Amino acid sequence: MNIWIAIALTAAGCYLVKLVGLLVPAGALERPLVQRLAALLPVALLAALTAQQTFGAGDAVVLDARAAGLAAAAVALVLRAPFLVVVGAAVAVTAGVRALGW
Amino acid sequence: MAEQTAPPVIRENSPPAAPAKPDAAVVRDALGVGIAVGLSGFAFGVTSAGAGLSVLQTCLLSLLVFTGASQFALVGALAAGGNPFTAAAGAFFLGTRNAFYGLRLSQLLAVPKAVRPLAAHWVIDETTAVALAQPSRRAARIGFTVTGLTLYVLWNATTLLGALGAEAIGDTEAWGLDAAGPAVFLALLAPMLKSATERATAGIAVLLGLGLLPVLPAGVPVLAAALAAPLVLWFRGRRTTPAGREKDSR
């Protein structure tokens, strides 16, 4: 039952915030400051998410095989590899490093 | 297919002489992102089933929530024994970034009112990244729609496969599948790091996101890290002369 409550709340909440973004009146967005803020926010959020999902373990910060995987993804990005190759490199290198006993 | 991870970021109010991008090229970019990320729904299905959710619950999350980071956060919190309200709050906080994406997209795509409730469901990291990378409104609309459709279909199909196949796979971490999420985020972020402003914002966000991890409840550090954006803008505003350099080189 608890899981169902969590699913219902998450589904409703996540949909509503998506909708709010689209429904905010356009007039509020014409100020250059708001535009620049809206452009920078995804940068901040994606950077934090990348770091947390690479180095986060619960509420601790750790260095493990995922860091090697992310480094591989970064190299692939620098080499302009296609999206699937970037993700594949991260997964493969992480698995490989773990197989080596990290 | 080769360049869709680093498309040129051109503002929607770029001069009318902006080079037209062929529809086929936009569709190709969108399919590249949609297929790659859509396939990573497999990792979610496996993780969710491993966290103790049923196949039905796992699939409903992908169908109804449809924003990967929130889904991962929710099943992670539930697996760790969190109560449903904290777990949902963490997922919700992660999802609030989609509101900011919506802010950007509503002006870029000019979505008709009647379509907004439908389009809203697809306002996520990937569709936003693809749409923002396009040189014109037409290209942005095509990019958003093709990415959204491809991603929605594949993400849900692979979620089901992952949930069903979880037992066969065993330890998902041994397969490195937990590295798929951050790699996806990095690939979305990389083309946005155009100038010192973006790079400073990203750097501060990383420090905040990691530094606050031990201090704040799950999901909140990411929101706090978003403060890097107003912080950097405020700092730049103080350093730049009021009128002269209002148009920065973004």
Boltz contact constraints between the chains, C-beta under 6 A:
constraints:
  - contact:
      token1: [A, 2]
      token2: [B, 84]
      max_distance: 6.0
  - contact:
      token1: [A, 3]
      token2: [B, 57]
      max_distance: 6.0
  - contact:
      token1: [A, 5]
      token2: [B, 84]
      max_distance: 6.0
  - contact:
      token1: [A, 6]
      token2: [B, 84]
      max_distance: 6.0
  - contact:
      token1: [A, 6]
      token2: [B, 87]
      max_distance: 6.0
  - contact:
      token1: [A, 6]
      token2: [B, 88]
      max_distance: 6.0
  - contact:
      token1: [A, 9]
      token2: [B, 88]
      max_distance: 6.0
  - contact:
      token1: [A, 10]
      token2: [B, 65]
      max_distance: 6.0
  - contact:
      token1: [A, 10]
      token2: [B, 74]
      max_distance: 6.0
  - contact:
      token1: [A, 10]
      token2: [B, 88]
      max_distance: 6.0
  - contact:
      token1: [A, 10]
      token2: [B, 91]
      max_distance: 6.0
  - contact:
      token1: [A, 11]
      token2: [B, 64]
      max_distance: 6.0
  - contact:
      token1: [A, 11]
      token2: [B, 65]
      max_distance: 6.0
  - contact:
      token1: [A, 13]
      token2: [B, 92]
      max_distance: 6.0
  - contact:
      token1: [A, 14]
      token2: [B, 65]
      max_distance: 6.0
  - contact:
      token1: [A, 14]
      token2: [B, 67]
      max_distance: 6.0
  - contact:
      token1: [A, 14]
      token2: [B, 70]
      max_distance: 6.0
  - contact:
      token1: [A, 14]
      token2: [B, 95]
      max_distance: 6.0
  - contact:
      token1: [A, 17]
      token2: [B, 95]
      max_distance: 6.0
  - contact:
      token1: [A, 17]
      token2: [B, 96]
      max_distance: 6.0
  - contact:
      token1: [A, 17]
      token2: [B, 98]
      max_distance: 6.0
  - contact:
      token1: [A, 17]
      token2: [B, 99]
      max_distance: 6.0
  - contact:
      token1: [A, 18]
      token2: [B, 98]
      max_distance: 6.0
  - contact:
      token1: [A, 18]
      token2: [B, 102]
      max_distance: 6.0
  - contact:
      token1: [A, 18]
      token2: [B, 120]
      max_distance: 6.0
  - contact:
      token1: [A, 18]
      token2: [B, 123]
      max_distance: 6.0
  - contact:
      token1: [A, 19]
      token2: [B, 120]
      max_distance: 6.0
  - contact:
      token1: [A, 20]
      token2: [B, 99]
      max_distance: 6.0
  - contact:
      token1: [A, 21]
      token2: [B, 99]
      max_distance: 6.0
  - contact:
      token1: [A, 21]
      token2: [B, 102]
      max_distance: 6.0
  - contact:
      token1: [A, 21]
      token2: [B, 103]
      max_distance: 6.0
  - contact:
      token1: [A, 22]
      token2: [B, 102]
      max_distance: 6.0
  - contact:
      token1: [A, 22]
      token2: [B, 106]
      max_distance: 6.0
  - contact:
      token1: [A, 22]
      token2: [B, 116]
      max_distance: 6.0
  - contact:
      token1: [A, 22]
      token2: [B, 120]
      max_distance: 6.0
  - contact:
      token1: [A, 29]
      token2: [B, 107]
      max_distance: 6.0
  - contact:
      token1: [A, 36]
      token2: [B, 233]
      max_distance: 6.0
  - contact:
      token1: [A, 37]
      token2: [B, 229]
      max_distance: 6.0
  - contact:
      token1: [A, 38]
      token2: [B, 100]
      max_distance: 6.0
  - contact:
      token1: [A, 38]
      token2: [B, 103]
      max_distance: 6.0
  - contact:
      token1: [A, 38]
      token2: [B, 104]
      max_distance: 6.0
  - contact:
      token1: [A, 40]
      token2: [B, 201]
      max_distance: 6.0
  - contact:
      token1: [A, 40]
      token2: [B, 229]
      max_distance: 6.0
  - contact:
      token1: [A, 41]
      token2: [B, 100]
      max_distance: 6.0
  - contact:
      token1: [A, 41]
      token2: [B, 226]
      max_distance: 6.0
  - contact:
      token1: [A, 41]
      token2: [B, 229]
      max_distance: 6.0
  - contact:
      token1: [A, 43]
      token2: [B, 192]
      max_distance: 6.0
  - contact:
      token1: [A, 43]
      token2: [B, 198]
      max_distance: 6.0
  - contact:
      token1: [A, 43]
      token2: [B, 201]
      max_distance: 6.0
  - contact:
      token1: [A, 43]
      token2: [B, 202]
      max_distance: 6.0
  - contact:
      token1: [A, 44]
      token2: [B, 201]
      max_distance: 6.0
  - contact:
      token1: [A, 44]
      token2: [B, 205]
      max_distance: 6.0
  - contact:
      token1: [A, 44]
      token2: [B, 225]
      max_distance: 6.0
  - contact:
      token1: [A, 44]
      token2: [B, 226]
      max_distance: 6.0
  - contact:
      token1: [A, 44]
      token2: [B, 228]
      max_distance: 6.0
  - contact:
      token1: [A, 44]
      token2: [B, 229]
      max_distance: 6.0
  - contact:
      token1: [A, 45]
      token2: [B, 97]
      max_distance: 6.0
  - contact:
      token1: [A, 45]
      token2: [B, 226]
      max_distance: 6.0
  - contact:
      token1: [A, 46]
      token2: [B, 185]
      max_distance: 6.0
  - contact:
      token1: [A, 46]
      token2: [B, 188]
      max_distance: 6.0
  - contact:
      token1: [A, 46]
      token2: [B, 189]
      max_distance: 6.0
  - contact:
      token1: [A, 47]
      token2: [B, 189]
      max_distance: 6.0
  - contact:
      token1: [A, 47]
      token2: [B, 202]
      max_distance: 6.0
  - contact:
      token1: [A, 47]
      token2: [B, 205]
      max_distance: 6.0
  - contact:
      token1: [A, 47]
      token2: [B, 206]
      max_distance: 6.0
  - contact:
      token1: [A, 48]
      token2: [B, 205]
      max_distance: 6.0
  - contact:
      token1: [A, 48]
      token2: [B, 209]
      max_distance: 6.0
  - contact:
      token1: [A, 48]
      token2: [B, 222]
      max_distance: 6.0
  - contact:
      token1: [A, 48]
      token2: [B, 225]
      max_distance: 6.0
  - contact:
      token1: [A, 49]
      token2: [B, 69]
      max_distance: 6.0
  - contact:
      token1: [A, 49]
      token2: [B, 185]
      max_distance: 6.0
  - contact:
      token1: [A, 50]
      token2: [B, 182]
      max_distance: 6.0
  - contact:
      token1: [A, 50]
      token2: [B, 185]
      max_distance: 6.0
  - contact:
      token1: [A, 50]
      token2: [B, 186]
      max_distance: 6.0
  - contact:
      token1: [A, 51]
      token2: [B, 206]
      max_distance: 6.0
  - contact:
      token1: [A, 51]
      token2: [B, 209]
      max_distance: 6.0
  - contact:
      token1: [A, 51]
      token2: [B, 210]
      max_distance: 6.0
  - contact:
      token1: [A, 52]
      token2: [B, 209]
      max_distance: 6.0
  - contact:
      token1: [A, 53]
      token2: [B, 181]
      max_distance: 6.0
  - contact:
      token1: [A, 53]
      token2: [B, 182]
      max_distance: 6.0
  - contact:
      token1: [A, 54]
      token2: [B, 182]
      max_distance: 6.0
  - contact:
      token1: [A, 55]
      token2: [B, 210]
      max_distance: 6.0
  - contact:
      token1: [A, 56]
      token2: [B, 213]
      max_distance: 6.0
  - contact:
      token1: [A, 59]
      token2: [B, 213]
      max_distance: 6.0
  - contact:
      token1: [A, 59]
      token2: [B, 214]
      max_distance: 6.0
  - contact:
      token1: [A, 61]
      token2: [B, 210]
      max_distance: 6.0
  - contact:
      token1: [A, 61]
      token2: [B, 213]
      max_distance: 6.0
  - contact:
      token1: [A, 66]
      token2: [B, 179]
      max_distance: 6.0
  - contact:
      token1: [A, 69]
      token2: [B, 179]
      max_distance: 6.0
  - contact:
      token1: [A, 70]
      token2: [B, 182]
      max_distance: 6.0
  - contact:
      token1: [A, 73]
      token2: [B, 183]
      max_distance: 6.0
  - contact:
      token1: [A, 73]
      token2: [B, 186]
      max_distance: 6.0
  - contact:
      token1: [A, 77]
      token2: [B, 190]
      max_distance: 6.0
  - contact:
      token1: [A, 80]
      token2: [B, 6]
      max_distance: 6.0
  - contact:
      token1: [A, 82]
      token2: [B, 1]
      max_distance: 6.0
  - contact:
      token1: [A, 82]
      token2: [B, 2]
      max_distance: 6.0
  - contact:
      token1: [A, 83]
      token2: [B, 5]
      max_distance: 6.0
  - contact:
      token1: [A, 83]
      token2: [B, 32]
      max_distance: 6.0
  - contact:
      token1: [A, 83]
      token2: [B, 33]
      max_distance: 6.0
  - contact:
      token1: [A, 83]
      token2: [B, 36]
      max_distance: 6.0
  - contact:
      token1: [A, 83]
      token2: [B, 187]
      max_distance: 6.0
  - contact:
      token1: [A, 84]
      token2: [B, 36]
      max_distance: 6.0
  - contact:
      token1: [A, 86]
      token2: [B, 183]
      max_distance: 6.0
  - contact:
      token1: [A, 86]
      token2: [B, 187]
      max_distance: 6.0
  - contact:
      token1: [A, 87]
      token2: [B, 36]
      max_distance: 6.0
  - contact:
      token1: [A, 87]
      token2: [B, 180]
      max_distance: 6.0
  - contact:
      token1: [A, 87]
      token2: [B, 183]
      max_distance: 6.0
  - contact:
      token1: [A, 87]
      token2: [B, 184]
      max_distance: 6.0
  - contact:
      token1: [A, 90]
      token2: [B, 179]
      max_distance: 6.0
  - contact:
      token1: [A, 90]
      token2: [B, 183]
      max_distance: 6.0
  - contact:
      token1: [A, 91]
      token2: [B, 176]
      max_distance: 6.0
  - contact:
      token1: [A, 91]
      token2: [B, 179]
      max_distance: 6.0
  - contact:
      token1: [A, 91]
      token2: [B, 180]
      max_distance: 6.0
  - contact:
      token1: [A, 94]
      token2: [B, 176]
      max_distance: 6.0
  - contact:
      token1: [A, 94]
      token2: [B, 179]
      max_distance: 6.0
  - contact:
      token1: [A, 95]
      token2: [B, 175]
      max_distance: 6.0
  - contact:
      token1: [A, 95]
      token2: [B, 176]
      max_distance: 6.0
